[in-house]
Amino acid sequence: MADSLLQGITHTIQLAVAPVFLLTALGTTLSVLTTRLSRIVDRARRVEARVRDEESAARDRSTRELRMIAGRVRLVHLAISSATTAALLVCLLIAVAFLGYLFDARVGTAMAVLFIAAMVAYVAALLCFLREIFIAIATMRFSLPQDARAAPGRPAP
């Protein structure tokens, strides 16, 4: 009987280990996303500070940039919400595994549904993050001197 109990809890712990690794990945993703959000907010504050003193054409460019930044913030917010939802679902998955063991209940279907839901939420977070990266790259501007604009290995125009 003691061997059976030990085997049961060992198997439950084995089932919970994989989701714990997923939690680590989600935690890392959330760290990246919150850092990204912080940098976007810092950029928005710099643009807002200068827009008051700009002339019409420059103010229009800054206003467009602020709209773009607002869109990026929405995407990162959605990514953070989705990643946090995924992490919560993984935590529920682990809890269900142990509760199923404690109460000798069949929880396989519930665990599968929770895992699939967590993966869907994680995919949504990554897609939002990828979209935000595409927007950030599309709006990058560099102020290179004319002679530095040539491709590496080619003479400047």
C-alpha positions in Angstrom: 0.0 0.0 0.0 2.8 2.4 0.9 4.5 1.6 -2.4 1.3 2.3 -4.3 0.9 5.7 -2.6 4.5 6.6 -3.3 4.1 5.6 -6.9 1.0 7.7 -7.2 2.5 10.8 -5.8 5.7 10.3 -7.8 3.7 10.0 -11.0 1.7 13.2 -10.1 5.0 15.0 -9.5 6.3 13.8 -12.8 3.1 15.1 -14.5 3.6 18.5 -12.8 7.3 18.9 -13.8 6.6 19.7 -17.5 4.1 22.5 -16.6 6.7 24.0 -14.2 9.2 24.3 -17.0 6.4 26.0 -19.0 5.9 28.4 -16.1 9.6 29.3 -16.3 9.3 30.2 -20.0 6.2 32.2 -19.2 8.0 34.1 -16.5 10.8 34.9 -18.8 8.4 36.1 -21.5 6.6 38.3 -19.0 9.9 39.8 -17.9 10.7 40.6 -21.5 7.2 42.1 -22.1 7.3 44.3 -19.0 10.7 45.6 -19.9 9.5 46.3 -23.4 6.4 48.1 -22.0 8.7 50.2 -19.8 10.8 51.3 -22.7 7.8 52.2 -24.8 6.4 54.3 -22.0 9.7 56.1 -21.6 9.7 56.8 -25.3 6.1 58.2 -25.1 7.1 60.5 -22.3 10.0 61.9 -24.3 7.9 62.5 -27.3 5.1 64.1 -25.2 7.6 66.4 -23.5 8.9 67.7 -26.8 5.6 67.9 -28.7 4.5 71.0 -26.7 7.5 73.1 -28.1 7.4 71.9 -31.7 6.2 73.7 -34.8 3.3 72.5 -36.9 5.1 69.9 -39.2 7.2 68.5 -36.4 4.2 68.4 -34.1 2.3 66.4 -36.7 5.2 63.9 -36.9 5.3 63.6 -33.1 1.5 63.2 -32.9 1.7 60.3 -35.4 4.5 58.8 -33.4 2.4 59.0 -30.2 -0.5 57.3 -32.0 1.9 54.5 -33.1 3.3 54.3 -29.5 -0.3 54.0 -28.2 -0.9 51.0 -30.6 2.3 49.4 -29.4 1.3 49.8 -25.8 -2.0 48.1 -26.5 -0.3 45.2 -28.2 2.2 44.7 -25.3 -0.7 45.1 -22.8 -2.6 42.3 -24.6 0.6 40.2 -24.8 1.1 40.6 -21.0 -2.5 39.8 -20.3 -2.4 36.7 -22.5 0.9 35.5 -21.0 -0.4 36.0 -17.5 -3.6 34.1 -18.3 -1.4 31.3 -19.7 0.6 31.2 -16.4 -2.6 31.1 -14.3 -3.9 28.3 -16.4 -0.7 26.3 -16.0 -0.9 26.9 -12.2 -4.5 25.6 -12.3 -3.3 22.6 -14.3 -0.7 21.7 -11.6 -3.3 22.2 -8.9 -5.8 20.0 -10.7 -3.2 17.3 -11.1 -2.5 17.2 -7.4 -6.2 17.5 -6.4 -7.0 14.6 -8.8 -4.4 12.5 -7.0 -5.6 13.5 -3.5 -9.3 12.8 -4.3 -8.6 9.9 -6.6 -10.5 11.6 -9.4 -10.2 11.3 -13.1 -8.9 14.7 -14.2 -7.2 13.9 -17.5 -9.8 15.8 -19.6 -9.6 18.8 -17.3 -5.8 18.8 -17.5 -5.9 18.5 -21.3 -8.3 21.4 -21.6 -6.3 23.6 -19.2 -3.1 22.8 -21.1 -4.6 23.6 -24.5 -6.1 26.8 -23.1 -2.7 27.8 -21.7 -1.0 27.1 -25.0 -3.6 29.2 -26.9 -3.0 32.1 -24.5 0.7 31.8 -24.8 0.5 31.7 -28.6 -1.7 34.8 -28.5 0.9 36.5 -26.3 3.7 35.7 -28.7 1.8 36.8 -31.7 1.0 40.2 -30.1 4.7 40.5 -29.1 5.7 39.7 -32.7 3.3 42.3 -34.1 4.6 44.9 -31.7 8.2 44.1 -32.9 7.1 44.5 -36.5 5.6 47.9 -35.8 8.7 49.0 -33.8 11.0 48.0 -36.7 8.8 49.7 -39.3 8.9 53.0 -37.4 12.6 53.1 -36.7 14.5 56.1 -38.0 18.2 56.6 -38.2 19.9 59.9 -38.6 23.0 58.7 -40.5 25.3 61.1 -42.3 25.1 60.9 -46.0 28.4 59.2 -46.4 27.4 56.5 -43.9 24.2 55.4 -45.7 26.0 53.2 -48.2 25.7 49.4 -47.7 28.8 47.8 -46.1 31.4 47.2 -48.8 29.9 49.7 -51.2 30.9 53.3 -51.8 28.5 56.0 -50.6 26.3 57.6 -53.4 
